[in-house]
Amino acid sequence: MNKTEVSGEKLAGKIALITGGSSGIGLATAKRFVGEGAYVFITGRREAELASAELEIGKNVKAIQGDVARLEDLDRLFAQIQQLKGRLDVIFANAGTARFGALGTITEEFFDSLFGANVKGLLFTVQKALPLMPPGGVIVLNASVGGYKGRPANGVYSATKAAVRSFARTWTNDLKDRQIRVNAISPGVTETQGFRELMNSTSASDIETQRQRAISSIPLGRLGTPDDIAKVVVFLASEDSSYIAGAEISVDGGFAQV
């Protein structure tokens, strides 16, 4: 999708925030949200990519540069949302990072970078957004099938995603009196720029070889696309999922299911 090609009313009038919205799953979800009638704020660390994403989405979108692991950036983000729209109906806490690190090679910097973005950043994104969320709000957390798979060199990353899954459970109880629903999605291997960069960071084999190896383990016989994930986020953000809370939906082509 070059511009927003979907057209519906599932999120008509909703104000949404998507962190990590400048590329991949976040960008695809922002397009879907706008196509379903929402106004969307997107965030990202890289200003040029963020500006390009805002232009690509084309309407009903505001890009705000920032790093979710920096609390001052989050404070600035929510101050702008308060000033411009005054509320948030939907949060897709999508921003995160993935790096390989086998036990025995893990450094403090490596640990802090993963937990900073994937756990600290996600937690404070949601916590700082709560004053803007009315009853009936929806929070969708981006976890991963890595949270319950024991793949080598994924120990720290998988631990961060297991924490995200746990947040969906505990926050469902924390926020039930406010009628705010919390759920998680767990994507499998998805064809994004982040995936390609992660594969490039290893010297084991070329990207295409690694892609084919991943595909061979997926029952549906292909990698996921960002739009595959985005469609499920729309479902969880809309009234179509009004009786779903504290749940995790795996969007992985059957990789972790069979």
C-alpha positions as CSV (number, residue, x, y, z in Angstrom):
1,M,0.0,0.0,0.0
2,N,1.5,3.3,-1.1
3,K,-1.3,5.4,0.4
4,T,-4.1,4.2,2.6
5,E,-6.0,1.8,0.4
6,V,-8.4,0.3,3.0
7,S,-11.6,2.0,3.6
8,G,-13.9,1.3,6.5
9,E,-15.5,2.5,9.7
10,K,-14.2,0.1,12.4
11,L,-12.2,2.9,14.1
12,A,-14.3,5.9,13.0
13,G,-13.5,8.9,15.2
14,K,-10.9,7.2,17.3
15,I,-7.6,8.8,18.3
16,A,-4.7,6.3,18.2
17,L,-1.0,6.2,19.0
18,I,1.3,3.8,17.3
19,T,4.9,3.7,18.6
20,G,7.5,2.5,16.1
21,G,5.2,3.7,13.4
22,S,7.8,4.8,10.8
23,S,8.2,1.3,9.2
24,G,7.2,-2.3,9.1
25,I,4.4,-3.4,11.3
26,G,3.8,0.0,12.8
27,L,3.5,1.7,9.4
28,A,1.2,-0.9,8.0
29,T,-1.0,-0.6,11.1
30,A,-1.1,3.2,10.9
31,K,-2.3,2.9,7.3
32,R,-5.0,0.4,8.3
33,F,-6.1,2.6,11.2
34,V,-6.4,5.7,9.1
35,G,-8.3,3.6,6.5
36,E,-10.7,2.6,9.2
37,G,-11.4,6.2,10.2
38,A,-8.9,6.9,13.0
39,Y,-6.6,9.8,13.5
40,V,-3.2,8.4,14.2
41,F,-0.1,9.7,16.0
42,I,3.1,7.8,15.0
43,T,6.5,7.9,16.8
44,G,9.9,6.7,15.8
45,R,13.6,7.5,16.6
46,R,14.7,8.3,13.0
47,E,13.3,11.6,11.9
48,A,13.8,11.1,8.1
49,E,12.0,7.8,8.1
50,L,9.2,9.2,10.3
51,A,8.6,12.1,7.9
52,S,8.5,9.7,5.0
53,A,6.0,7.5,6.8
54,E,3.8,10.6,7.5
55,L,3.9,11.5,3.8
56,E,3.1,7.9,2.8
57,I,0.1,7.7,5.1
58,G,-1.1,10.9,3.6
59,K,-3.9,12.1,5.9
60,N,-5.2,12.1,9.5
61,V,-1.7,11.5,10.9
62,K,0.8,13.4,13.0
63,A,4.4,12.2,13.3
64,I,6.3,13.0,16.6
65,Q,10.0,12.0,16.8
66,G,11.1,10.3,20.0
67,D,12.6,7.3,21.6
68,V,10.2,5.3,23.9
69,A,13.1,4.4,26.2
70,R,13.7,8.1,27.0
71,L,11.0,9.2,29.5
72,E,11.5,12.9,28.6
73,D,10.6,12.0,25.0
74,L,7.4,10.3,26.2
75,D,6.5,13.3,28.3
76,R,6.9,15.5,25.2
77,L,4.9,13.1,23.1
78,F,1.9,13.0,25.4
79,A,2.0,16.8,26.0
80,Q,1.6,17.2,22.2
81,I,-1.2,14.7,22.0
82,Q,-3.0,16.4,24.9
83,Q,-2.6,19.8,23.2
84,L,-3.7,18.6,19.7
85,K,-6.5,16.0,20.5
86,G,-7.0,15.9,24.2
87,R,-7.4,12.1,24.5
88,L,-6.3,8.7,23.3
89,D,-8.7,5.9,22.5
90,V,-6.2,3.3,21.2
91,I,-2.6,2.6,21.9
92,F,-0.6,0.1,19.8
93,A,2.7,-0.3,21.8
94,N,4.7,-1.6,18.9
95,A,8.2,-0.1,19.3
96,G,10.9,-2.5,20.1
97,T,14.2,-4.1,19.0
98,A,15.6,-7.5,18.4
99,R,19.3,-8.6,18.7
100,F,20.9,-12.0,19.0
101,G,23.1,-12.8,22.0
102,A,24.1,-16.2,23.2
103,L,24.5,-16.9,26.9
104,G,28.1,-16.3,27.8
105,T,28.5,-13.3,25.5
106,I,25.8,-11.0,26.9
107,T,27.0,-7.5,28.0
108,E,25.2,-5.0,30.2
109,E,24.8,-2.7,27.2
110,F,23.1,-5.5,25.2
111,F,20.8,-6.3,28.1
112,D,19.9,-2.7,28.8
113,S,19.2,-1.9,25.1
114,L,16.7,-4.8,24.8
115,F,14.9,-4.3,28.1
116,G,15.0,-0.5,27.7
117,A,13.1,-0.5,24.4
118,N,11.0,-3.7,24.8
119,V,10.0,-3.5,28.5
120,K,10.8,-0.1,30.0
121,G,9.7,1.8,26.9
122,L,6.5,-0.1,26.5
123,L,5.6,0.1,30.2
124,F,6.1,3.8,30.4
125,T,4.4,4.4,27.1
126,V,1.3,2.9,28.5
127,Q,1.5,4.3,32.0
128,K,2.1,7.9,30.8
129,A,-0.8,7.5,28.3
130,L,-3.4,6.5,30.9
131,P,-4.4,10.0,31.9
132,L,-5.5,10.6,28.3
133,M,-7.5,7.4,28.0
134,P,-11.3,7.4,28.5
135,P,-13.4,4.4,29.5
136,G,-13.6,2.0,26.6
137,G,-10.0,2.5,25.6
138,V,-8.0,-0.2,24.0
139,I,-4.3,-1.1,24.4
140,V,-2.6,-3.6,22.1
141,L,0.9,-4.8,23.0
142,N,3.4,-6.2,20.5
143,A,4.9,-9.3,22.0
144,S,6.4,-12.2,19.9
145,V,6.3,-15.9,19.5
146,G,9.8,-15.6,20.8
147,G,8.3,-15.1,24.3
148,Y,7.5,-18.8,24.4
149,K,10.0,-20.4,22.0
150,G,13.5,-21.4,23.2
151,R,15.5,-20.5,20.1
152,P,19.3,-20.2,20.6
153,A,20.9,-16.8,21.2
154,N,17.4,-15.3,21.9
155,G,17.4,-15.5,25.7
156,V,17.3,-11.8,26.5
157,Y,15.0,-10.9,23.6
158,S,12.6,-13.7,24.5
159,A,12.6,-12.7,28.1
160,T,11.5,-9.2,27.1
161,K,8.6,-10.5,25.0
162,A,7.5,-12.9,27.8
163,A,7.3,-9.8,30.0
164,V,5.1,-8.1,27.4
165,R,2.8,-11.0,27.4
166,S,2.6,-10.9,31.2
167,F,1.7,-7.2,31.1
168,A,-1.4,-8.0,29.0
169,R,-2.6,-10.2,31.8
170,T,-1.8,-8.0,34.8
171,W,-2.9,-4.8,33.2
172,T,-6.2,-6.3,32.2
173,N,-6.9,-6.6,36.0
174,D,-5.3,-3.2,36.8
175,L,-7.5,-1.4,34.3
176,K,-10.8,-3.4,34.4
177,D,-12.5,-0.7,36.6
178,R,-11.7,1.9,33.9
179,Q,-13.1,-0.4,31.2
180,I,-9.8,-0.4,29.2
181,R,-9.1,-3.6,27.4
182,V,-5.5,-4.9,27.0
183,N,-4.4,-7.6,24.6
184,A,-1.2,-8.8,23.0
185,I,-0.3,-9.9,19.5
186,S,2.6,-12.2,19.0
187,P,4.0,-12.1,15.4
188,G,6.1,-14.8,14.0
189,V,8.9,-14.1,11.5
190,T,7.7,-11.1,9.5
191,E,9.2,-9.6,6.3
192,T,10.3,-6.2,7.6
193,Q,13.4,-4.0,7.3
194,G,14.1,-4.8,10.9
195,F,14.2,-8.5,10.0
196,R,16.6,-7.9,7.1
197,E,18.8,-5.8,9.4
198,L,18.8,-8.5,12.0
199,M,19.7,-11.2,9.4
200,N,22.5,-8.9,8.1
201,S,24.0,-8.7,11.6
202,T,24.9,-12.4,11.5
203,S,27.6,-13.9,9.4
204,A,26.2,-17.4,9.3
205,S,24.7,-17.2,5.8
206,D,23.2,-14.8,3.3
207,I,19.7,-13.4,3.9
208,E,18.0,-15.5,1.3
209,T,19.3,-18.7,2.8
210,Q,18.1,-17.6,6.2
211,R,14.7,-16.6,4.8
212,Q,14.3,-20.1,3.3
213,R,15.3,-21.7,6.5
214,A,12.7,-19.7,8.4
215,I,10.0,-20.5,5.8
216,S,10.7,-24.2,6.0
217,S,9.6,-24.1,9.7
218,I,6.3,-22.3,9.0
219,P,3.3,-24.5,8.2
220,L,1.7,-21.9,5.9
221,G,4.9,-21.8,3.8
222,R,5.8,-18.1,3.8
223,L,6.9,-15.3,6.0
224,G,4.4,-12.9,7.5
225,T,3.9,-9.5,6.0
226,P,3.4,-6.3,8.1
227,D,-0.1,-6.1,6.8
228,D,-0.9,-9.6,8.1
229,I,-0.1,-8.3,11.5
230,A,-1.8,-4.9,11.0
231,K,-5.2,-6.6,10.2
232,V,-5.1,-8.4,13.6
233,V,-4.3,-5.2,15.4
234,V,-7.3,-3.5,13.8
235,F,-9.5,-6.4,15.0
236,L,-8.2,-6.0,18.6
237,A,-8.5,-2.2,18.5
238,S,-12.1,-2.4,17.3
239,E,-15.5,-3.4,18.7
240,D,-15.2,-6.7,16.8
241,S,-13.1,-7.9,19.8
242,S,-15.2,-6.2,22.5
243,Y,-15.2,-9.4,24.6
244,I,-11.5,-10.2,24.4
245,A,-9.2,-9.1,27.2
246,G,-5.9,-10.3,28.6
247,A,-5.4,-12.5,25.5
248,E,-2.6,-13.2,23.1
249,I,-3.2,-13.8,19.4
250,S,-0.3,-15.4,17.6
251,V,0.1,-14.2,14.0
252,D,2.8,-16.6,12.9
253,G,1.6,-18.9,10.1
254,G,1.4,-21.7,12.6
255,F,5.1,-21.6,13.5
256,A,4.7,-21.8,17.2
257,Q,1.3,-23.7,17.2
258,V,2.0,-27.1,15.7
